[in-house]
Every structure is written in structure tokens, then in C-alpha cells.
Amino acid sequence: MRARQLIGGAVFPPDVLNVLFAAFDDAWHEVMGDVSNRAGAIDAARLRLATIVLSLAKSGPIEHARIKQAAVDAFRAHYIP
């Protein structure tokens, strides 16, 4: 929940936020199996992924596929379960 609030609180137009939410959700579905089942670990991982998505949105074109794949790659490169 906090991860989606972080994205929702970003200063982007509604259509861009929709793309970011979709990219986040799709990226999460791809990496969630890499995360511990502990509730705290899940929340921390989702916040980390949301932060990655926002960083990608600020640094490049807002394209669902680009943001989703780059977020997955960055998360897997730096996340230590």
C-alpha cells in the first residue's frame, strides 16, 4: 500500500501516473517471487521497487515496457533477500 501511495504522491499528470502504476504492478508480479514472505520484507521490497520506478520516470521517456523492464533489472541487480 505504501509503495502505491509513494507513486500516487509524485508530481505527474494522471495519465503518466496510470502508466507508472501499471509498470510498477507488472514489475512487482515479475519480481515478487524473489522476495521473502515476511510482511516487512515485502513492504520494503515494494517501496524499493516504487522508488526505482519513480527514478526511471524522472530520467527518461514514460513508456510502460521500458520502465517495467528497467525496474525489474535494477531491482534484481540490487535487491538482496
N, C-alpha and C positions, 0 to 999 in steps of 0.2 A: 504494500500500500504506500509506504513512504517513497519508494522509487518512482511510482507514478505521480505522486504529489510533487516530487522534485522536477520531473519533466513538465508537468502541468503548470508549475510556477515560473517556468522560463519565459522570457520575453520574445515570443514568436507569434506570428498570426495563427489563427485557429487551423487553417489548412496545413500549415507546417507542423503544428503540434500533432495533428492527426497522423501525419507521416512518421513523426518521431515515436509516437505511441505504438504504431504498427511495427516499426523497425525494432523497437525495444521488445515488444511481445514476441515477435518471431525469433529474435536473437535469444531471448530467455528460453524459449522452447528448445532451442538447439543446445544450449549450454547447461540447462538445469540438471541434467544427469551427471555433470561434473562436480556438483556442489553437494556438500554434506546434507543429510536430512535434518540436522538440528535447526530449529526455527531461527536462532540468532545467526547462524551461518547463511541461511537462505536470505534473510533480510539484508545482511551485509553484502552478499554477492549481488543481489538485485540493485542495491544502491550503487555499488561499483559499476555495474553494467549501465545504469541510468546516467551516471557521471560520464562514462565513455561515450554514450550516445549523444549527450549534450555537447561534449567536446568536439565530436565529429561534425555535429550540426553547425557549430561556430566556425569550423575551419574549412568547410567545403560545401559543395552543392548538396542540397537537400533532396537526396534520391534514396528511396526506400532500400533498394537492393545494395547500394554502396554502403549506406550506414549500417544496415543489418550485418553484412559480411565483415566489414571492418571492425564492428563492435565485437562480434564473435571472435575474430582473430586476436584482437587486443586483449579481450577478457582471458582467453585461453593462454596467451603469452605471459600474462602477469598474475593470474589467479592461482593461489596455492591453497588447495583444500586442507 
